[in-house]
Amino acid sequence: MKTALESLKRFSEKTGEQKKSPERNVGLQTLFHKEMADHIRSRRFLLILALVVITGFASLYGALETISSGASDSGDFLFLQLFTASGNSIPSFVSFIALLGPFVGLSLGFDAINSEQNSGTLNRLLSQPIYRDSVINGKFLAGSAMIFIMIFVMGGMVGAIGLLVTGIPPSLEEIGRILVFLAFTSVYICFWLGLSILFSVLCRHAATSALAVIACWLFFTIFLSLLAGIVAAALYPMNSFESLFHIADYYQCELFINRLSPYYLYGEAVTTILNPGVRSVGIVTTAQMEGAVAGYLPFGQSLLLIWPHLTAMCAMTLIAFVIAYLRFMRREIRAA
């Protein structure tokens, strides 16, 4: 009898858990759709989107001008040049995305939490029968969905226009490389979304969180490369004859510090995947070059080269969001 009662109790507990899970999913789905609708109707997001679209098409115009004039070595991968070639005074599509991508993530997340808390809507939202983690999960998932949709739609538009103008269809390898590039770009922007949500949780005012994310962007984009050179020069001075024996250590140290920057990781990865002629992402010695056959690197080998970069970018994104998640779950929510 006791065993039967225990079995019945365990069955009722499992049934209760199954009944609770749909409620959690319903609350998360509702918040996800609500955040998606807010982003679509947001003038701020539409302004950032218009800026990215205009600069993207400007870079496409410069790339088409360069390809048509024969100023670039198109080789066997002309379609990839639509994303990597630059005009006389217009940077490439990759360069524009690397610089403007963080502002897309910033615009979607810098006031995700603190603005609602200051206006009092967060307190009323959490008083509803929904789980607290559904709030921050819904905001991050909605922002990530908008980023993936925007990047893949832009990539499709650039490819379609390039196909109409050049009349040369892409090969399967080029399509694979472009899809990996778009996926990596989306993850890169999602990192800045997670970082902006983190500062939105840590800072009380939206202006403070926005300035904090911009400061991080400036540090990773500009100052970290300068710091890498200073640290490498301090550890391995290059002012004597003996320093020639440490030149490899100098560049390894500088490369390691630079790779702490998501901007550098993104630039190194997309250059490798969009340019089949790149055969290495590290330092290559003369001994390693001996016997090497000149040619393009297959798509699978290029993907293996950037796989650590993609893993590191995903890890950085998850770390930023997990810290924001833990701080949000532990903080006291009160009306302003």
Residue, then its C-alpha position, 0 to 999 in steps of 0.5 A: m500500500k505504501t509503495a502504491l501511494e508513493s508511486l501515485k505521488r510521483f505520478s502526480e508530481k510528474t503530471g504537475e510538472q507537465k502542466k506547468s511547462p506549457e504555462r512557462n512556454v505560453g508566457l515566453q511566447t507572449l513576451f517574445h511576440k510582444e518584443m518582436a512587435d515593439h522592435i518592428r514598430s520602434r523608430r530607433f530600430l528602423l533608423i539603425l536598419a535604414l543606416v545599415v541598409i544604405t551603407g550595405f548597398a553603398s558597399l555593394y555599389g563599390a564592389l560591383e564597380t570594382i568587379s566590372s572595371g577588373a580592378s580586383d583579381s576575381g579568380d574562381f570566386l567572383f560572387l564572394q567579391l560582392f562582400t569583400a571587394s571595396g570601391n575607390s572610396i567605399p569600404s567593403f560590405v564586411s567592413f561596414i558590418a564589422l563597424l555598424g553591427p555592434f550598434v544594431g545590438l546596442s539599439l536592441g538591448f541597451d534599455a531592455i530592462n532599466s527603461e521598463q523598471n524606471s517607467g514602472t512597467l516591469n513591476r506590473l509585468l512581473s506581477q502577472p502569472i509569468y516566470r521572471d526568467s521569461v522576461i529576460n529570455g523573451k527580450f534576448l530571443a526576440g532581439s536575436a531573431m530580429i538580428f538573424i532575420m535582418i542579416f540573412v535578408m540583407g545577405g539575400m538582397v546583396g546576392a540577388i542584386g549581384l546575380l542580376v548585375t553580373g549574371i554569374p550564378p554562385s557555386l555551391e561552395e560560394i553559397g556555403r561560405i556566404l551562409v557561414f559568413l551570415a551566421f557568424t555575423s549574426v552571432y557577432i551582433c548577438f554578442w553585442l546584444g547580450l552585452s547591452i542587456l547586461f549593462s541594461v541590468l547593471c545600470r539604472h539609466a538607459a543613457t549610462s548603459a548605452l555609454a558603457v556599451i559604446a565604451c566597450w566597443l571603442f576599447f575592443t575595436i581601437f584600444l585593445s590592438l594598441l594595448a596588445g602591441i604595448v604588452a608584447a613589446a614590454l614582454y619581448p623587446m625588439n631593440s637588440f640582436e637577441s630579440l630576433f630569436h623572440i620575434a615569433d613569441y612577440y607576434q604570438c603574444e600580440l595575436f593572443i591579446n588581439r583575439l580577446s576582441p570580438y571585433y578582431l575575431y570577427g574580422e579574422a574569421v570572415t576574411t578566412i571564410l570569404n577568401p579561399g586563398v587564405r590558408s592559415v590564421g596564425i603565424v606561418t614559418t618558412a619551414q612550414m611553407e616548404g612543399a606547400v602547393a599553391g591553391y585555394l583552400p576547400f570549404g571544409q578546411s576553411l570552416l575548420l580554421i574558423w571553428p575556434h573563432l565561432t566557438a569563442m564568439c558563441a561562448m562570449t555571447l553566452i557568458a554575457f547573457v548568463i551574467a545578465y540573467l543571474r543578476f536580473m534573477r537576483r535583483e529586487i524589482r521595485a517601482a520607480 
